[in-house]
Amino acid sequence: MRIVVTGREGQVVSALRERGPLAGVEIVALGRPELDLADPASVRRAILAAEPDAVISAAAYTAVDKAESEAELAHAVNAEGPGALAAAAAERGVPVVHLSTDYVFAGDKAGPYTEDDATGPVSVYGRTKLEGERRVAAAQPDHAILRTAWVYSPFGANFLKTMLRLAETRDAVNVVADQHGTPTSALDIADAAIAVARRLRADPDPALRGVFHLTGSGEATWADFAEAIFAERAARTGRPVAVGRIGTADYPTPARRPANSRLSGDKLARVHGIVLPDWRLSTRAVLDRLL
């Protein structure tokens, strides 16, 4: 099976390039200049030329705060680009798996969000990602949209690697403790995305299509995540780092973050039989590699 993935350097793309061969899948990562999500014509040319069996839409404009002042570019990359990608996949006659985000929700629900809950993004990033979902669904009915959250990995820049860097020079780090979600390993996302793409390719059942939530099992605050990272690091280095628990108001950002980013994975488990590992286990596995 030959899967085209958008982007070359992102966390999920890097994970897909690593995990694809282990699953017996050829991963073809396409990025600029051949495939530029801000240039729909290039998207169509690149997809049709690559002749994929499936497409995974992994690239995005992910600078959440910068998007507040670059709304036009964020919309081009997160909405128009995926729409063109899905249209090219439809023209090719292959399924598309599109990665989306918890930011499509307002974050004010008491419990985990399900796929049936009303969306209500409170940031430019969230609004452009939601529009991307809509354009993918409209352009190619043969799709699965996978919403994920709090992504980390051994690759690129992410919260886990930032905490490790800070731990090199600090004895204590202040971390937000009133935002709730689930840390999710890009390696786990890659395995799941490949499995879903393979299933869509093999089975025309409409129930396998649509929107699904894909995060690690369990839940945490950012402070909980930091404490787990520092505990694993201390077990290997013998040097503890304390976490100071602060509120969102103590760490203002240009873009609002959802206070609740918890996503229920029940539908994905029921329909596709996919349940990601507990976030603590996947965190430990990534730290084993990095440390």
C-alpha beads as a LAMMPS data file, in Angstrom:
LAMMPS data file: protein, C-alpha beads

291 atoms
290 bonds

1 atom types
1 bond types

-500.0 500.0 xlo xhi
-500.0 500.0 ylo yhi
-500.0 500.0 zlo zhi

Masses

1 110.0

Atoms # bond

1 1 1 0.000 0.000 0.000
2 1 1 1.277 3.420 -0.995
3 1 1 0.197 6.322 1.214
4 1 1 0.931 9.942 0.367
5 1 1 1.373 12.156 3.432
6 1 1 1.357 15.948 3.354
7 1 1 4.431 17.598 4.837
8 1 1 7.979 16.409 5.407
9 1 1 9.149 17.533 8.843
10 1 1 6.139 17.597 11.184
11 1 1 5.824 15.357 14.214
12 1 1 3.168 13.074 12.725
13 1 1 4.833 13.020 9.316
14 1 1 8.145 11.995 10.919
15 1 1 6.324 9.314 12.893
16 1 1 4.564 8.042 9.764
17 1 1 7.859 7.799 7.899
18 1 1 9.205 5.671 10.731
19 1 1 6.149 3.508 11.359
20 1 1 5.002 2.993 7.767
21 1 1 7.662 0.429 6.805
22 1 1 6.992 -1.480 10.051
23 1 1 3.365 -1.802 8.936
24 1 1 4.323 -2.843 5.409
25 1 1 3.253 0.512 3.969
26 1 1 5.170 2.790 1.616
27 1 1 5.029 6.356 2.911
28 1 1 5.550 9.130 0.371
29 1 1 5.936 12.458 2.181
30 1 1 5.217 15.451 -0.050
31 1 1 5.856 19.059 0.907
32 1 1 6.885 22.362 -0.561
33 1 1 7.594 23.213 -3.302
34 1 1 5.987 20.130 -4.941
35 1 1 2.956 20.264 -2.667
36 1 1 2.104 23.604 -1.100
37 1 1 -1.170 23.670 0.825
38 1 1 -1.407 27.407 0.145
39 1 1 -1.380 26.632 -3.606
40 1 1 -4.329 24.340 -4.470
41 1 1 -3.098 23.733 -8.022
42 1 1 0.164 22.283 -6.693
43 1 1 -1.807 19.998 -4.369
44 1 1 -3.746 18.437 -7.221
45 1 1 -0.664 18.003 -9.410
46 1 1 1.365 16.386 -6.626
47 1 1 -1.356 13.963 -5.538
48 1 1 -2.228 12.777 -9.022
49 1 1 1.441 12.394 -9.957
50 1 1 2.209 10.330 -6.839
51 1 1 -0.568 7.792 -7.610
52 1 1 -1.347 6.923 -3.969
53 1 1 -3.649 4.198 -2.629
54 1 1 -4.628 6.562 0.203
55 1 1 -3.807 10.052 1.449
56 1 1 -3.069 11.173 4.998
57 1 1 -3.526 14.907 5.509
58 1 1 -1.010 15.594 8.281
59 1 1 0.470 19.008 7.484
60 1 1 -1.109 22.146 8.916
61 1 1 -0.510 25.699 10.068
62 1 1 -0.001 24.919 13.768
63 1 1 1.429 28.183 15.160
64 1 1 -1.653 28.724 17.324
65 1 1 -0.737 32.170 18.642
66 1 1 0.750 33.454 15.388
67 1 1 -2.436 32.465 13.562
68 1 1 -4.244 35.275 15.376
69 1 1 -2.286 37.759 13.258
70 1 1 -1.927 35.563 10.156
71 1 1 -5.528 34.471 9.732
72 1 1 -5.435 34.543 5.944
73 1 1 -2.424 32.242 5.715
74 1 1 -3.817 29.925 8.396
75 1 1 -7.067 29.665 6.444
76 1 1 -5.252 28.903 3.200
77 1 1 -3.187 26.108 4.765
78 1 1 -5.735 24.648 7.182
79 1 1 -8.941 25.014 5.158
80 1 1 -8.350 25.591 1.454
81 1 1 -5.370 23.228 1.236
82 1 1 -7.100 20.198 2.789
83 1 1 -10.147 20.862 0.620
84 1 1 -7.984 20.733 -2.503
85 1 1 -6.253 17.628 -1.156
86 1 1 -9.550 15.824 -0.613
87 1 1 -10.749 16.830 -4.076
88 1 1 -7.582 15.373 -5.594
89 1 1 -8.058 12.178 -3.587
90 1 1 -11.631 11.945 -4.884
91 1 1 -10.400 12.438 -8.445
92 1 1 -7.874 9.676 -7.873
93 1 1 -10.554 7.496 -6.242
94 1 1 -8.722 6.960 -2.942
95 1 1 -9.639 7.623 0.711
96 1 1 -8.284 10.534 2.725
97 1 1 -7.481 10.516 6.443
98 1 1 -7.425 14.090 7.738
99 1 1 -5.909 15.063 11.087
100 1 1 -7.745 17.716 13.047
101 1 1 -7.696 19.093 16.565
102 1 1 -9.406 19.595 19.921
103 1 1 -9.356 23.345 19.145
104 1 1 -12.560 22.940 17.127
105 1 1 -14.350 22.940 20.511
106 1 1 -14.846 25.851 22.900
107 1 1 -13.459 23.827 25.806
108 1 1 -16.276 24.673 28.212
109 1 1 -17.882 21.223 28.480
110 1 1 -17.641 19.436 31.832
111 1 1 -16.707 16.017 30.437
112 1 1 -14.940 14.566 27.387
113 1 1 -16.172 15.765 24.013
114 1 1 -17.817 13.273 21.661
115 1 1 -18.039 13.533 17.896
116 1 1 -21.686 14.563 18.211
117 1 1 -20.995 17.579 20.427
118 1 1 -21.406 21.044 18.942
119 1 1 -18.191 22.689 17.808
120 1 1 -17.351 26.258 18.767
121 1 1 -13.717 27.220 18.228
122 1 1 -12.448 30.248 20.147
123 1 1 -9.279 30.902 18.112
124 1 1 -8.291 31.512 14.504
125 1 1 -6.435 28.209 14.487
126 1 1 -9.517 26.332 15.693
127 1 1 -11.812 28.050 13.204
128 1 1 -9.528 27.307 10.244
129 1 1 -9.134 23.667 11.280
130 1 1 -12.902 23.269 11.574
131 1 1 -13.377 24.770 8.110
132 1 1 -10.752 22.289 6.877
133 1 1 -12.826 19.419 8.265
134 1 1 -15.894 20.707 6.441
135 1 1 -14.085 21.098 3.139
136 1 1 -12.552 17.623 3.347
137 1 1 -15.942 16.067 4.044
138 1 1 -17.582 18.001 1.202
139 1 1 -14.897 17.142 -1.366
140 1 1 -14.412 13.438 -0.612
141 1 1 -17.108 11.360 1.136
142 1 1 -14.541 8.550 1.444
143 1 1 -12.791 10.145 4.426
144 1 1 -11.980 9.777 8.098
145 1 1 -11.314 12.907 10.118
146 1 1 -9.217 12.158 13.206
147 1 1 -9.251 14.851 15.888
148 1 1 -6.311 14.647 18.250
149 1 1 -4.737 16.792 20.968
150 1 1 -1.589 17.605 22.945
151 1 1 0.763 15.944 20.457
152 1 1 4.334 15.122 21.455
153 1 1 7.059 12.877 20.044
154 1 1 10.819 12.401 19.742
155 1 1 10.666 14.717 16.714
156 1 1 10.502 18.473 16.245
157 1 1 9.371 20.948 18.887
158 1 1 6.742 19.996 21.455
159 1 1 5.835 20.322 25.147
160 1 1 7.718 17.225 26.265
161 1 1 10.961 18.314 24.635
162 1 1 10.538 21.831 26.001
163 1 1 10.213 20.434 29.539
164 1 1 13.375 18.373 29.057
165 1 1 15.240 21.449 27.872
166 1 1 14.077 23.536 30.837
167 1 1 15.019 20.737 33.229
168 1 1 18.638 21.064 32.159
169 1 1 18.974 24.456 33.853
170 1 1 16.094 24.754 36.332
171 1 1 15.094 23.180 39.627
172 1 1 11.450 24.224 39.220
173 1 1 9.130 25.059 36.303
174 1 1 5.714 26.731 36.434
175 1 1 3.090 24.917 34.353
176 1 1 -0.612 25.552 33.727
177 1 1 -2.793 23.288 35.862
178 1 1 -6.333 24.290 34.874
179 1 1 -6.392 23.009 31.278
180 1 1 -7.426 19.360 30.929
181 1 1 -6.713 16.985 28.063
182 1 1 -4.728 13.923 27.067
183 1 1 -1.097 13.895 25.915
184 1 1 -0.926 11.937 22.665
185 1 1 2.180 10.423 21.083
186 1 1 2.662 11.112 17.373
187 1 1 3.921 7.535 17.063
188 1 1 0.547 6.266 18.299
189 1 1 -1.244 8.663 15.958
190 1 1 0.801 7.349 13.029
191 1 1 -0.056 3.722 13.802
192 1 1 -3.746 4.576 14.068
193 1 1 -3.822 6.701 10.911
194 1 1 -2.209 3.905 8.894
195 1 1 -4.681 1.372 10.291
196 1 1 -7.641 3.597 9.438
197 1 1 -6.342 4.314 5.921
198 1 1 -5.856 0.617 5.303
199 1 1 -9.374 -0.150 6.554
200 1 1 -10.952 2.535 4.370
201 1 1 -9.120 1.167 1.360
202 1 1 -10.360 -2.362 1.991
203 1 1 -13.904 -1.853 3.292
204 1 1 -16.614 0.378 1.748
205 1 1 -18.780 0.350 4.903
206 1 1 -20.070 3.942 5.407
207 1 1 -19.819 3.495 9.192
208 1 1 -16.024 3.562 8.883
209 1 1 -16.175 7.087 7.454
210 1 1 -16.752 10.364 9.251
211 1 1 -15.304 12.105 12.304
212 1 1 -13.441 10.263 15.076
213 1 1 -11.543 11.298 18.192
214 1 1 -7.998 9.970 18.572
215 1 1 -6.038 10.656 21.762
216 1 1 -4.098 8.712 24.327
217 1 1 -6.044 6.942 27.051
218 1 1 -6.536 8.692 30.383
219 1 1 -6.428 12.410 31.089
220 1 1 -4.145 15.028 32.613
221 1 1 -3.443 18.705 33.029
222 1 1 -0.329 20.249 31.515
223 1 1 1.114 20.292 35.044
224 1 1 0.373 16.567 35.418
225 1 1 2.122 15.922 32.120
226 1 1 5.158 17.934 33.229
227 1 1 5.320 16.083 36.546
228 1 1 5.259 12.736 34.744
229 1 1 8.056 13.886 32.414
230 1 1 10.206 15.123 35.311
231 1 1 9.577 11.947 37.343
232 1 1 10.711 9.756 34.453
233 1 1 13.731 11.983 33.922
234 1 1 14.623 11.905 37.629
235 1 1 14.466 8.119 37.613
236 1 1 17.148 8.128 34.933
237 1 1 19.284 11.064 36.065
238 1 1 18.673 11.262 39.816
239 1 1 17.903 14.987 39.536
240 1 1 14.353 16.086 40.446
241 1 1 12.574 19.120 39.028
242 1 1 9.563 20.588 40.821
243 1 1 6.391 21.768 39.082
244 1 1 4.718 24.989 40.190
245 1 1 1.005 24.774 39.391
246 1 1 -0.332 28.002 37.886
247 1 1 -3.561 29.101 36.229
248 1 1 -4.154 29.989 32.594
249 1 1 -4.560 33.617 33.677
250 1 1 -0.976 33.540 34.963
251 1 1 0.333 32.593 31.506
252 1 1 -1.519 34.784 28.970
253 1 1 -1.270 33.944 25.261
254 1 1 -2.629 35.678 22.125
255 1 1 -4.909 32.712 21.336
256 1 1 -7.358 31.264 23.855
257 1 1 -6.738 27.638 24.787
258 1 1 -9.661 25.277 25.454
259 1 1 -9.907 24.697 29.210
260 1 1 -11.201 21.202 28.444
261 1 1 -9.503 19.340 25.589
262 1 1 -10.597 15.869 26.619
263 1 1 -11.867 13.849 23.641
264 1 1 -13.805 10.613 24.016
265 1 1 -12.307 7.790 21.947
266 1 1 -15.299 5.475 22.347
267 1 1 -16.464 5.802 18.739
268 1 1 -13.039 5.012 17.288
269 1 1 -12.773 1.975 19.569
270 1 1 -16.246 0.767 18.635
271 1 1 -16.018 1.335 14.868
272 1 1 -12.342 0.773 14.074
273 1 1 -11.248 -1.226 17.121
274 1 1 -8.489 1.294 17.891
275 1 1 -7.614 2.301 21.453
276 1 1 -4.384 4.208 22.069
277 1 1 -2.199 3.305 25.079
278 1 1 -2.375 5.162 28.369
279 1 1 -0.573 8.471 27.930
280 1 1 1.872 7.632 30.715
281 1 1 3.065 4.510 28.901
282 1 1 3.572 6.332 25.623
283 1 1 5.323 9.201 27.420
284 1 1 7.710 6.717 28.986
285 1 1 8.423 5.151 25.598
286 1 1 9.311 8.517 24.038
287 1 1 11.489 9.457 27.036
288 1 1 13.300 6.105 26.730
289 1 1 14.347 7.198 23.253
290 1 1 15.264 10.762 24.157
291 1 1 17.096 10.018 27.415

Bonds

1 1 1 2
2 1 2 3
3 1 3 4
4 1 4 5
5 1 5 6
6 1 6 7
7 1 7 8
8 1 8 9
9 1 9 10
10 1 10 11
11 1 11 12
12 1 12 13
13 1 13 14
14 1 14 15
15 1 15 16
16 1 16 17
17 1 17 18
18 1 18 19
19 1 19 20
20 1 20 21
21 1 21 22
22 1 22 23
23 1 23 24
24 1 24 25
25 1 25 26
26 1 26 27
27 1 27 28
28 1 28 29
29 1 29 30
30 1 30 31
31 1 31 32
32 1 32 33
33 1 33 34
34 1 34 35
35 1 35 36
36 1 36 37
37 1 37 38
38 1 38 39
39 1 39 40
40 1 40 41
41 1 41 42
42 1 42 43
43 1 43 44
44 1 44 45
45 1 45 46
46 1 46 47
47 1 47 48
48 1 48 49
49 1 49 50
50 1 50 51
51 1 51 52
52 1 52 53
53 1 53 54
54 1 54 55
55 1 55 56
56 1 56 57
57 1 57 58
58 1 58 59
59 1 59 60
60 1 60 61
61 1 61 62
62 1 62 63
63 1 63 64
64 1 64 65
65 1 65 66
66 1 66 67
67 1 67 68
68 1 68 69
69 1 69 70
70 1 70 71
71 1 71 72
72 1 72 73
73 1 73 74
74 1 74 75
75 1 75 76
76 1 76 77
77 1 77 78
78 1 78 79
79 1 79 80
80 1 80 81
81 1 81 82
82 1 82 83
83 1 83 84
84 1 84 85
85 1 85 86
86 1 86 87
87 1 87 88
88 1 88 89
89 1 89 90
90 1 90 91
91 1 91 92
92 1 92 93
93 1 93 94
94 1 94 95
95 1 95 96
96 1 96 97
97 1 97 98
98 1 98 99
99 1 99 100
100 1 100 101
101 1 101 102
102 1 102 103
103 1 103 104
104 1 104 105
105 1 105 106
106 1 106 107
107 1 107 108
108 1 108 109
109 1 109 110
110 1 110 111
111 1 111 112
112 1 112 113
113 1 113 114
114 1 114 115
115 1 115 116
116 1 116 117
117 1 117 118
118 1 118 119
119 1 119 120
120 1 120 121
121 1 121 122
122 1 122 123
123 1 123 124
124 1 124 125
125 1 125 126
126 1 126 127
127 1 127 128
128 1 128 129
129 1 129 130
130 1 130 131
131 1 131 132
132 1 132 133
133 1 133 134
134 1 134 135
135 1 135 136
136 1 136 137
137 1 137 138
138 1 138 139
139 1 139 140
140 1 140 141
141 1 141 142
142 1 142 143
143 1 143 144
144 1 144 145
145 1 145 146
146 1 146 147
147 1 147 148
148 1 148 149
149 1 149 150
150 1 150 151
151 1 151 152
152 1 152 153
153 1 153 154
154 1 154 155
155 1 155 156
156 1 156 157
157 1 157 158
158 1 158 159
159 1 159 160
160 1 160 161
161 1 161 162
162 1 162 163
163 1 163 164
164 1 164 165
165 1 165 166
166 1 166 167
167 1 167 168
168 1 168 169
169 1 169 170
170 1 170 171
171 1 171 172
172 1 172 173
173 1 173 174
174 1 174 175
175 1 175 176
176 1 176 177
177 1 177 178
178 1 178 179
179 1 179 180
180 1 180 181
181 1 181 182
182 1 182 183
183 1 183 184
184 1 184 185
185 1 185 186
186 1 186 187
187 1 187 188
188 1 188 189
189 1 189 190
190 1 190 191
191 1 191 192
192 1 192 193
193 1 193 194
194 1 194 195
195 1 195 196
196 1 196 197
197 1 197 198
198 1 198 199
199 1 199 200
200 1 200 201
201 1 201 202
202 1 202 203
203 1 203 204
204 1 204 205
205 1 205 206
206 1 206 207
207 1 207 208
208 1 208 209
209 1 209 210
210 1 210 211
211 1 211 212
212 1 212 213
213 1 213 214
214 1 214 215
215 1 215 216
216 1 216 217
217 1 217 218
218 1 218 219
219 1 219 220
220 1 220 221
221 1 221 222
222 1 222 223
223 1 223 224
224 1 224 225
225 1 225 226
226 1 226 227
227 1 227 228
228 1 228 229
229 1 229 230
230 1 230 231
231 1 231 232
232 1 232 233
233 1 233 234
234 1 234 235
235 1 235 236
236 1 236 237
237 1 237 238
238 1 238 239
239 1 239 240
240 1 240 241
241 1 241 242
242 1 242 243
243 1 243 244
244 1 244 245
245 1 245 246
246 1 246 247
247 1 247 248
248 1 248 249
249 1 249 250
250 1 250 251
251 1 251 252
252 1 252 253
253 1 253 254
254 1 254 255
255 1 255 256
256 1 256 257
257 1 257 258
258 1 258 259
259 1 259 260
260 1 260 261
261 1 261 262
262 1 262 263
263 1 263 264
264 1 264 265
265 1 265 266
266 1 266 267
267 1 267 268
268 1 268 269
269 1 269 270
270 1 270 271
271 1 271 272
272 1 272 273
273 1 273 274
274 1 274 275
275 1 275 276
276 1 276 277
277 1 277 278
278 1 278 279
279 1 279 280
280 1 280 281
281 1 281 282
282 1 282 283
283 1 283 284
284 1 284 285
285 1 285 286
286 1 286 287
287 1 287 288
288 1 288 289
289 1 289 290
290 1 290 291
